[in-house]
Amino acid sequence: MNFYFEAAKTLNRLDSKQGSIKGVLATLPEKDRKRTAALVIETLKYKVVLTDIINQAKLLKEERKITSLNLALVLVHDLLLSGGIQAGDGPIKQAVLRHKTRLNGELQKIKIKRGAKANADLAQTGDQRAARIPRYVRVNTLAWSTDEAVKSLISRGFTVSDPFESDFSPRIAFHEDPFYKAGKIILQDKASCFPAAVLAPPATDNSCVIDATSAPGNKTSHLSALMKNKGKLFAFERDKKRCMPSIALISDLGTELYLEIEEEGNQEGRLKRLAGFQVMMVKHAMRFPGVQKIVYSTCSIHATENEHVVLESLNSDEAKAGSFGLASPKEVLPQWPRRGLPEEMEDPSQAESLVRCSPGEDATNGFFVSCFVRDQPSFQKRKLDVVESEIGQEACHKKKGKHKAVPS
């Protein structure tokens, strides 16, 4: 029964917005993570239907031992949709089983009402956008080449198409695929592949890249693949629990890197508070004297976290001192059609340098990508002006010192 308590607790965390689904699942104990994650995801698919069934059967009203809706959801899910509750006969299991006939009756009523021939037809009815988001996989080029992956997938009946248009059906499962188990492919939404592609780090021995918020590790492993395991890649993560799966993932995929863990305080807050923290991170990155390019991305569709953060960062003293501006549109996935929101920028044309992904229209999760680049000529001129100014001030002080009276 502890398995169901853990799944219910995970749903509670998602309800209270303590992180994304991927992020919260990454913090689950390694021993039962796969099993718990599968139950949580499947329960979310049927949440609207299961909630209706539980309410109509008055399960929570009549059974005090079932202390929360989320506990009822995971138990009823397995009872009705997954072959039964996988736990010993205890008071909580018996409390649900007492209502088995009524619960099953409510399920059949809903199927008739919605014209569903199978239970699977009831899935994802709470968010039609989720039903349209396909599966995406990224080839781990540290394990094999893209050509090898393409040939292998074609031999299994898949076809090749443009990377910005291709996808797999949402019903295709890759968790048991031998390529996935061998670390040759990574399950990663297309939109979350954009930041590393925009940064485009050079695959040279002297290249240096920092991933400032690295969990759960997909972007870090993608950067490593683009760098061909050359140079240095530093990954930082404040949340120790989220960091552990990152270490396992990155090690399994053949990446060699140094991972820094920072202890996390309570960072939950409103969008504005989060945006303030994000601006602080971007400005901090701009202070590095050797940095050439900064990619700022979020899995958010809110302008507060996206365009507003970019605008405030551009207007900061750090951006002016470091001669930072937005990369040109041709450097930021020019083939991707959806760009930033012009009405949220001081200069509407700057929105063309920003990338947005809409879950309802782009068949991806919500995402945002921006890229700041340093204008080297301006930066070098600014540094020279500062040096000349300091030399001038020093000369002035020395000149004044010559006229000072020396006491006898």
Phi, psi and omega in degrees: 000337178301328178301317180288325176297319180294318179295319178295319178297322178295318177296324177299317180295322178292321178297324181271010176057045177274012178151172177287166178302314181298316183294317180293317180296331180292341182270356181293150178304139185303322186302313185245015187300313185298315182292315181294317180299319180297317179294317180299313182296316180293322178295320178297324179298325184252014189303315182298314181294314182296321178297318178298317180297314181297318180293317181294327179276355179056036184299312183290330180288325186263345183237098183290339182289339176271102196275349181209158178297319183294325175295319178297321181300312183290325179290315181291326176303309182292326180296314187266330191241355186222029173082010175117161180285124184269073180201158178293164181289102177234177183299325181288316177298317180296327179297322178286317182297333178298338183249015185303313182298315181294318180297316179295324177296319178293324177298315180295323178299317181293321179297319179294316182298323183262001179067031182272127179275334181223160179301325182299336180291346181268354185290147171063021181289345180282338181212098183295335179297320181298325181293338183265353179279116183282180175274143174230144173229146176249135179286127177276097185287357172281342182258327177197170184275161177298320179299318179296319180295316180299314180298319181294318181290323177297321180295342179262007174103002178276160178242157181264138175212182182298137182297339179269359179236339186280154177192174175247154179301144178302340183272354177282127180254131181249358186297333179258005181292136181299328177296320180292315181296331180273359180077016181276337175229149180241132177280108186212130179300145182303317183298324182284354173275346185295318184303313180294323179295323179289318178297321176046062182292144179288144179269070180231159183293335182260007178284148181220126183231141175242126171259105191283335178224087199270335183295145004272007171115352183295315180294323179298315180293326178294316178300317180298320179295318179295327179276354180056037179060029177250166179069204180234135178233113180257127179244129181242143177210130182283327186269111184297322181294318180290337184286327185300314177298329179298317180298316181296314181299310185295321178295318181296330185271002175087019179270138176251115181203168176257128183245125181255128179254129174247138178293142184254134171270195179278103184258007179292139180181185180285169181301321182294322178294318179295318179298321178299319178295320181292321176299317179301319180295316181296315180295324177297318180297326181292342181281343179294119185296334183264358185288137181252328186213138179231124174256124176248123181222155176220159171260052185227156176248003184275130180299331180302320180270347188250269183302322182294322178294318179298314182297313180296323179293319179296326182272003184282159175297326181296319180294320180291316180295326181266001180058048179263141173217180178280143175296153180291155180306326182290346178264355186236079178044064183300337181280351180273125189284327186276121182247188183291177182268109183302325184291347180264358182249150177296317174251106184306331182294338180293338180298336179293341179272359182250148180244134176235150174231130181250124183297334182278343187233339186252004180057037175221176169286162177295135184203158179214138180223135174225160182219121176260136178232150180271133174277099188300314179302316180294320181294315181294323178295319180296319179297319179295319179297320180295316180298314180297322179295318180293321178295319179297319179294320180295319178296322180296318179295319179295320180296317178296325183295332182291337184264004180287141178286136178257118182295142179274000000 
